[in-house]
Amino acid sequence: MLANLGTTDTYISYLPSAHSFEATTFTLALNYGVRCGYFGGDMLKLTTVDLPMLKPTFFPSVPRLYNKIYSGVGDKLK
């Protein structure tokens, strides 16, 4: 998976920079030349403002956020 990442890819950084997962992701992004976009600071606007604006092609995350996104999409489809 990571071998396909390059300078045309973007990932969104929303975790605190001291978080071990964020530090690892940022280091990998630097190594592969992936662009890094930072979210605006409001988690409630992450899916409505930041994701559409940054259009990340690589979205590493923690399960809690994936579950929230999944629930939000499911609620809108009902």
C-alpha positions as CSV (number, residue, x, y, z in Angstrom):
1,M,0.0,0.0,0.0
2,L,2.6,2.6,1.0
3,A,4.7,1.9,-2.1
4,N,2.0,3.5,-4.2
5,L,2.1,6.8,-2.3
6,G,3.9,9.7,-3.8
7,T,4.0,13.5,-4.4
8,T,0.5,13.5,-5.9
9,D,-1.1,12.2,-2.7
10,T,-2.3,14.1,0.3
11,Y,-3.1,13.1,3.8
12,I,-4.9,15.0,6.5
13,S,-3.3,15.6,9.9
14,Y,-5.9,15.9,12.7
15,L,-4.3,14.1,15.6
16,P,-2.0,16.0,18.1
17,S,1.5,16.0,16.8
18,A,2.7,14.3,20.0
19,H,0.4,11.3,19.3
20,S,2.6,8.3,18.3
21,F,0.3,7.4,15.3
22,E,0.5,11.0,14.0
23,A,4.2,11.1,14.4
24,T,4.6,7.8,12.5
25,T,2.2,8.9,9.7
26,F,3.9,12.2,9.3
27,T,7.3,10.5,9.1
28,L,6.0,8.2,6.4
29,A,4.5,11.1,4.5
30,L,7.9,12.8,4.5
31,N,9.6,9.7,3.3
32,Y,7.2,9.2,0.4
33,G,6.8,12.9,-0.5
34,V,3.1,12.9,0.4
35,R,1.6,16.3,1.0
36,C,0.2,17.0,4.5
37,G,-2.9,19.1,5.1
38,Y,-3.8,20.2,8.6
39,F,-7.4,20.4,9.7
40,G,-8.9,23.6,11.1
41,G,-9.0,22.5,14.7
42,D,-12.8,21.8,15.0
43,M,-13.5,18.1,15.0
44,L,-17.2,18.7,14.2
45,K,-16.1,20.3,10.9
46,L,-13.6,17.7,9.9
47,T,-15.9,15.8,7.6
48,T,-17.9,18.8,6.4
49,V,-15.2,21.4,5.8
50,D,-11.7,20.0,6.1
51,L,-12.1,16.7,4.1
52,P,-13.9,18.3,1.1
53,M,-11.3,21.2,1.0
54,L,-8.2,19.1,1.3
55,K,-9.4,16.0,-0.6
56,P,-7.0,13.6,1.0
57,T,-6.1,10.5,-1.0
58,F,-4.6,8.8,2.1
59,F,-6.6,9.0,5.3
60,P,-5.0,7.1,8.1
61,S,-7.1,7.2,11.2
62,V,-8.0,5.7,14.5
63,P,-11.1,3.4,14.7
64,R,-13.1,5.8,16.7
65,L,-13.2,8.4,13.9
66,Y,-13.9,5.8,11.2
67,N,-16.9,4.7,13.4
68,K,-18.2,8.3,13.7
69,I,-17.9,8.8,9.9
70,Y,-19.6,5.5,9.2
71,S,-22.5,6.4,11.6
72,G,-22.8,9.9,10.1
73,V,-23.1,8.4,6.5
74,G,-25.5,5.8,7.7
75,D,-27.8,8.4,9.4
76,K,-27.8,10.5,6.2
77,L,-28.8,7.5,4.1
78,K,-31.8,6.6,6.3
